[in-house]
Amino acid sequence: MTAETPPPARATFAAIDLGASSGRVMLAEVSSDHIALREVHRTPNRPVPIPGADGETLHWDILSLWAGVLDGLREAGRAAQASDGIVGIGVDSWAIDYALLDDGGRLLGNPVHYRDARTDGIARTVADIVPPEELYAVTGVQELPFNTIYQLVAARDTAALRYADRALMIPDLFGYWLTGASGTELTNASTTGLLDVRARAWATGLFDRLGLRADLFPPLRRPGDPVGPLLPRVAEATGLGPATAVTAVGSHDTASAVVGVPARDDRFAYISCGTWSLVGVEIQEPVTTDAARAANFSNELGVDGTVRFLRNVMGLWLLQESIRTWETQGTKIELAALLAEAAALPAARSVIDPDRPAFLPPGDMPRRIRAECVRTEQPEPSTPAEITRCILDSLAAAYRRTVRQAADLSGTRIEVVHLVGGGAQNSLLCQLTADACELPVVAGPVEAAAYGNVLIQARAAGILAGTLTNLRALLHGAETVTYLPRTRAPVPNS
């Protein structure tokens, strides 16, 4: 867009939204007072265990995802022909994982999945070099066993890392494949445990002390920065125009999801609820106190200089993996019926800590949940409905605890909880969360990450203007359901 050419009044954008269970391409029509979003393509995203000399390694099938992105962009282009085609593309995905490329830009193997066991015990190795309190003071990042810093230290002696020219976070990899331009978007970089959260720059001293190359990641980009036009071969493969612009958005899907929260002011907490639940508040400065570190909160960077002060909670992974286990064992699960049966059961009969490390790997989740209830001397759930009720009560209890900690540690006044993402469709979880938090829960939009992705693209293209509050105003009409706390409802222990 030149200075002499005013932006169009309306434009169409594609949002590539890659989640832990599927990758989607969404199409959005945006004007100054309206946004309409729809899914045009979805690709399953399944981890793939690959055997090796030292046992199995869990990988992402990144090539299947890339093929799905190309298919989706092709479908999006056809769907947008009536509205003058697609103006721009943005990419968001899960955080933490990365790909390694050689000096010719070639992929050095499928990225390793964060649930792989290679990082077992690595946090202790890092702590012997950089004390945890020092690491937190610099990075402000919650200690999770699979953080990028631990993955890289675990891979330090591998041939792939030795011969790598650069590392790209997953959305930056897709941006590179689309445009040929390398960069590291800031919101995703802030999840690595290698970024100075106050300077908003790579903590090169950490790289040096840990025996990692300080130039491993390319320079930082910020949401709204241009990535570049499509490569000619990508434009040809998708049928899109070669001038189609790829723009950096909040490339951590939670950063985009928080942009997509239809908040009317700053007195809110958010739960971005999918495979993981990210629970926190939006603030202006990092909180790196001893109390925040003890509570294991992250200070992840958001759009427009904000900080996402949050904590990871295990999320619907517990239910997803339970359903996968039951169906593998021959029990067909119909989710609506399962949730209805769970809703009829007594509340808080058995409540577990969903963040226990035992629940992180794939496998027989119902068996592990039953074992945890036995270990903690609670009634042992046996049926799928009983296990589902245990999971949802436990998540509601974890949300209550985390929302209250986020408010206390950051000094934020919370009057409403916005629950966005796939979990917004789970009415039982939403009601239990309202009951537990004793606050209204506004559930939706389900596609908050895609909305946030598109809002930043549209502002960069000049279709929209203003602050996050201005952008979020377009979502006030988005499909949401409000759940009020029930005054006499049993509340899980906090």
N, C-alpha and C positions, 0 to 999 in steps of 0.2 A: 504494500500500500504506500503510495507516494504522498508527500505533503499536499500535492495539488488534487489528489483523488480522494474524495470523502469516502468513508467506509459505507458499505451497503446497509440498508435498514434492517435486513434480515439475511442470515447465512446458515449453511448446514455444515456441521462438524461431525467427525467420527471420534469416538472414545474407545481406545483399546484398553480394556479392564481385565487384567490377568489375576485370577484368584487361585487359592491353593487347591480348589477342586475343579475349576473350569476357567477357560478364557473366553471373553465375550468381545464382540465388536458391536458398539451401540451407535445409533444415528440420532443426532439432535438437530432440530430446527430452532434457531434462537433469534429473537428480536429484542428490542429494548424493554418490552413488557411481557414477554412470553417465552417459555421454553417447553419443547415437546421432545420426549426421549423415547426411543424404542430399540429393542434388541433385534439385530439382523442376523447374527451368527453366534453360535456357541460351540466350543471345543472342549471335550473332557480333559482334565489335567490330572494324571495319575502318576504317583511315584513309581519308579521302576528299579527293583533290586538287581544288581549285576554281580555275578560271582567273580571272585578274584583269589589270588594266592593267600590273602589275609582274611578271607571271608567275604561276605556280601557288602557292597556299597550301594546306598540308596541314591538314585539320581532323578532329576527332572527330565522328562521327555521334551526337551526344549525345541527340537526340530518339529515335532508334531504341533506344538503350540504356534510356531512360526508359520507352518503350513495353514493352520487355522486362521491366523491373522490375515494372511494373503487372501484366503477364501472369503473371509469376512469383509475385507476392504473391497473386494470385487463386488460382493453382494450390496454393500453400502453404496458403492458408486452407481450401480444400476438403480437402486432405490431412490437416489438423490438426483437423478437426471432431470426430473420435472422441476426441481428447485435450483437449477443452474449449477449442480454438482457440489462436491465437497470442497470447502475452503481450507480446512485444516484437520490435523490429526494430533491427538495427544495419547500418551501411554502411561498407565499406572499399573503397579503390580504389588505383590507381597514384598516385604523388605528382607534384608540380611543376606540373602544368597547372591552369588556373583558368578560370572563366567570369565574364563581366562582366554585371551587371544594371543596369537603369535605376532611377529612383526609384520606379517602380511595381512593381518586382520582376520586370520582363520581361527575358528573355534578349536580350542584344545580340550575337547571332550565335553560331554553333557554336564552341566552344573550339578554339583552334589546337593542333595536335599538337606535342609536344616535338621530333619529328624534322624539323619544318619548318626551312627554311634561314634564317628571319628573324633568328636569333640569331648567324649567322656573324660573327665579329669583334667581337661586343658585349662579350665579356669584357675585351678590351683597352680599350674605351671606359670601362667601369666602373673598370678598374685605374688609369686616368688621374685618376679622381676619388677613389677609395678604394683605396689600395694593397692588394694581395692579402694581405699579412701582417696588415694591420689588419682587413680583412674577415674573415679566418679567426679571428683572436683573438676577435672578437665573435660570429660565427655558428657557427664550427667546422664549416663545410660544405665538402665536397669540391667542387673546381672542375670542373663539368661545363658544356659549352657551352649547355645548354638549361635550366639552373636558372631558377627563377621570377624571380629578380632580373634575369636577363639578358632573359627574355621581356618583362618589364614595361618595361625600358629600351628594348628594340627597338620596343615599342608606344607609347612615350611621346607621340608626335605624332599618333597615330591618332584618328579621330573617336570610335571605340568607347570608348577609355580616357578621352577628354576628357569624354564625356557619361555615363560610368559612375557610378552611385551607390555601388556596392560590387563587390568581387571575392570570389568564393567558390571554394575548392578543390573538386575534383570531388565527393568524398563529402559535403562541406557543401552543395553545390548540390542533391544528391539529398535530403539531410536537409531543406533548405528547401522543396523541392517536396512532400515528404511532410507537413511540419508547418506551414510558413509561418514558421518561426523561423530566424533567421540566427545563425551563429557560426562560429568557425574552430577546429577540433580541433587540439590541441597537437602530436601526432606528425607530422601532415601539415604544419603550419605550420613545423616545424623543418627541413623540406627546402627551404624557399623561398630561403634565403640572406638573409632579412630579419628573422630572429628572434634575439634575444640568448640564446644557448644556456645561459648561466649564470643570468641573471635570469628566463629562461622568459617573456619578454615581447617584444612587438614592438620592434625597434631603431629607434625613431622618428627618430633622428639619421641613419640610413642613408637612410630615405625622403626626408628633407629634402635631403640632399646630392645625391641622384640625381634630384631634381625630380619625386618621386612623392608622392602624398597620403598622409600618415601614417594617415589614417582609412579608407584604401581597403578594408582587410579588417576584418570585424566582430570583436568581442571573442573572446578565447580560451576554449575549453572543454577539459576534461580527460577522458580515458577514464573512463567510468562516470557522467559528468554526464548529466542528462536533457536531451533536445532538445525533446521535446514530444509530445502526442498527435497522431494522424493528423488532417489536415484532413477535414472532413465529406465533401467531394467525392472525396477519395482513399479514405476508408473505403467510400464507396458504390461506387466504381469497382472496388475489390478485394474487396468483400464482407467486409472485416475490421471488427471492432468499433471505434467511434470512440475508445474508451479505450485502444486498442493503443498502447503506449509506444515511441517511438523514443529510443534511448539512444546517446550518443557512445561509440564503441569506439576502439581504436587504428586510426584511419581510414586511415593509410597501411598498405597491405596488408602491407608488411614488418613493421610494428609488431605487427599482429595475428598474422602468421606466426611471429614470435619468441615471442609468448605461447603459440602452438600447438606449440612445440618440446617433445617429451616428455622433457626433461632431468630428471635426478635430483639434480643439484647445480649449482654454478656453474662447473665446470671443463670448459666446452664451447665450441666455436665453432659457428657456424651458417652454412649456405649456403641462402638462400631462392632456389630455382632455378626460374625460368620464362623468360619472354622476356628478362628481366634476371636476373643473379645478384647477390644482396646477400650479401657475405661479411664476417663480423665476429664480435664478442664482445659480451656484455651486461655493462656495467660501471655504476658508481654515479656517477661524475663525468666530465665531458668531458676529453678529452686534446687540448689545442690547442697543443702544442709545435711548434717549427720542424720537427722530424723528422716529426711527424704530418702537417703541411701539405705537406712535401716528398713524402711518400708518398701524398698526396691522399686521406686518410681523412676520412670524415664523422663528426660527432657528432650523430646524430639522436636525438630524444627518444623514449623508449619508455613503456610502461605502468608505473605505480607508481614514478615518479621515476627510472627507469632511463635509461641512455644506450645507444643502439645504435651502437657504435664499429665502423664498417664502411666497405667500399669497394665501389662499383659495378663489376661485371665484366659485359662485354657479354652473356653468357648464351646461352640457346638461340635467341635471335634469329638467330644465324649459321646454325643448322641450319634453323630455320623458314623463313627467307628463301631459303635454298638450295633447299629442297623446293618452295617456291612457284615459284621460277624454273624448276626442272626440269619441273614439271608444266605451267607455262605454255608451255614449249618442246615439250611433247608426251610427256614421259617420266612414266609413272605410277609413283609411289613408294609402296611398302608398307613402313612404318617398321620393323616387326619384322625383315623380311628384310634391309633396308638395314643395321640395326645388327648383325645376325648376320654379314653379309659384312664389315663394318668391323672387328668383333672378331677376325676371322681374319687381319687384316693385321698387318704388323710395327708395333711401337709406336714412337711419337716419330720417325717418318721425316721428317716436316715439322711444325714447330711455329711458329705465328705468335703475335703479340700481339693478342688478341681486342679490345683496347680502342683500337686505332688508329682515329682519326676517320673513315678511309675506309670502315669497316664500319658506320657509324651510319645512313646513309640507306637507304631501300628501293632495290631494284634488283637487278642481276645479281650476287648474292653469290659464286657459284662463280668467276666471272671475276675478282673482286677478290681472292679467296683465292689463286687461281693466280698472279696478278700479284705478290702479296706474297711468295709462296714464291720466285718468280724474282728479285725484288728483293733478297731476303736470301740468295740463292745456295743454296737448298735444293731437293731434288727436287720437281718440279711435280706435284701430284696431278691426275689427269684424270677418273677415274670418280667417280660419286656416292659409292661406298663409300670411296674414297681421300680425297675431300674431307671426308666425314663423320668419318673417323678423324682427319684433321688437326684438325678443329674440336674433337673431344672430347679429344684429347691436349692441345690448346692450352688448353682450359678447365681441365683437370686441373692443368696447369702454373700457370695463373693462380691457381687456388684454393690450391695449395700455397704460392705466394709470398705471397698475401694473408693466409692463415691464420697463417703465420709472422710476418709483419709485425704483424698485429693483436695477437698474443701479446706480441711484443717491445715494441711501442710502449705497450701498456696494462699490461704487467706481469701478464698473465693466464696462469695455468697451464691448458693445454688437454690433456685426456685422450681426448676423443672429438669427432668432427665430426657434427653433425646436419644432414642434407641434406633439406630439406622442399620442398613444392611439386611442380609437374608433373615436374621433373627427377628426382624420386625414382623414377619409373617407368622411367627409362633405366638399366638394370642395367649396361651398359657404362660409362657415365659415372660411376656410383657406384663401380664397382670401380677404375677408373682414378684416381678421386679418393682412394680409400683407399690405393692404391699410391703415389701422388704425395705425399700428406700423411704417409704412414707412420703412420697412425692409423686406428682403427676408424671406419667411417662408418655411422651409423644412418640409413637412408633411410626417410622417411615421418614423419608422414602427408602424403599428397599434398595434402589440403585443410587444411593447417595454418592458413592465413589465416582460413578460415571457422570452424575450431575456436576460434582465438583470439578472433575476433569474438563468438562465442556465449558463451565463458567469461566475458568481461567483462560481457556483458548479464546472464548468470545471477547473477553476483555482485552486480550492481547491484540485481537483483530480489530478492535475499535467498535464492535457491536454493542458492548456494554461498557460501563464506566463506574468508578467509585470504589468504595471500601467493601470488605467482606459483608458488612451489614447490608449494603446496597445489593450485592450479588445475591445474598440469601433471600432477599425480599421476593425474588422471582419464584422461590420455592414455597412461599406461604400457601399457595394453592395446590401444591403437590399432595398426592394421596397420603394422608396420615390418619392414625387412629389414636385417640387419647384415652389412656387407662388411669383412672383415679384410684388411689389406695382405698381398700376396703377397711373400714374402721375396726372391725372385729376379726379380721383375718389373722390366722397364725403367721408369725414372722419367723423365718429360719434364724438360728443363732448367728450373731455377727462375730 
